[in-house]
């Protein structure tokens, strides 16, 4: 069996509060899926996700790997207004089970991820 990668649109998470979003992500990860989310998680969301993950680690679930490309930092009035109103203007988050993720290399504009399923 191969490695399953699921691409999640930002609209799919928009109607969820932070706890629902964390539950949704962890349920997918526990099913050995790698998620690519069409938005960057905020620092607070990443912290909450890691805290929630740490409380659920056991023999079957060894944790997660998270890498985020932050939103672009354009100084345009449109982007500043969107951020002021609590919105995001871009970004990308990759999350996967630590037992599948062998290597994550993050550069300013890209993420390289090496995943391997043990037999």
N, C-alpha and C positions, 0 to 999 in steps of 0.2 A: 504494500500500500504506500502511496506517495504522501507528500506533504501538502496539506490543503492551505491555500492562501485565500483569504476573504477580503475583498475591497469594500469598504463601508463609506457611503456618502455622508457628508456632514448633515444633510437633511434627515437621515435616519436617526441621528442622535439629538437633533434640535429639540424635540418634544420631551426629552428625558431630563429629569433633574440629575444632579451630580451622583446621588446614590444609585439611581436606576442605571445611569451610564456606566458606573463602575461594575455593577452586577452584570450588565449586558456583556461588557468586555471580558470579565473573568469567566463567565459561563462559556464563552467562545474559546478562550485560551485553555480552559480545562478540557475541552474537546480536541486538544492538540492542533488548533488552527493558528495560523499566523495572520494577524489583522493588519491591514493597511487602511488607515483612517484619513479621510480627505480633510483633515484640519489638524492644527497643532493643538495638543492638550496644553492647557495653561500649567504653569509651575505648580500651582495649588492642586490642580487635578492630578498631575503626575505624582505628587506627594501623597495624595489621598489613595490613589491606585496602588502605590507601593506599600503603604500602611495596611490596606485591606488585604493585599497579597500576602504580606508577612504573617498576618493573623490566620491565614488558611493553609499554610505550608504543612504538608504531612508526607507520608511515604509515597502517595500517589501524585501529589502536586508539589513540584520542587521550586516553583516561582516563575517569574517572568523576566523578559528583557524588553526594555523600552528605549526607543530612539525617536527623537522629534526634530523635524526641521521647522524652525519657527517661521512665523508669518513674515512676509517681506516688510521692510521698514521704510516704505515710501513716505515722504514727508508731505504728500499731497493733501489738500483739504478733504477730499473724499475719504481717504484712508484714515485721516485723523478723526473725522466725524464718526466713521464706523467704529473705531476703537473707543471713542468717547462714549458711544451708546452701548458699549459692551459687546460689540461684534468682533469678528475676526476677518482678516483680509486674505488669508491663505494659510499655508503650512501643510505638514504631513506628519503622521505618527505611525510608526511600525511597532507592533507589540506581538510577542510570541512566547511560548513556553520555553523556559530556560533549558529543558532537556533536549529541545530541538535546535535551538540557536547555538551554533558553535562559535561564531565570530560576528561582531558588529563593528563596522568602521564608519564613523560619522565625519563628514567633511562639511564645510559651510553650505554647500548646495546639493549634497547627495548623501545617501546612506547605502553602504554595501553590507549585505547580510548573507552569511553563509549558514545554511541550515542542513541538518542531516538527521535522518531517522534511524535509530539503532534497530538492528534486527533481532 
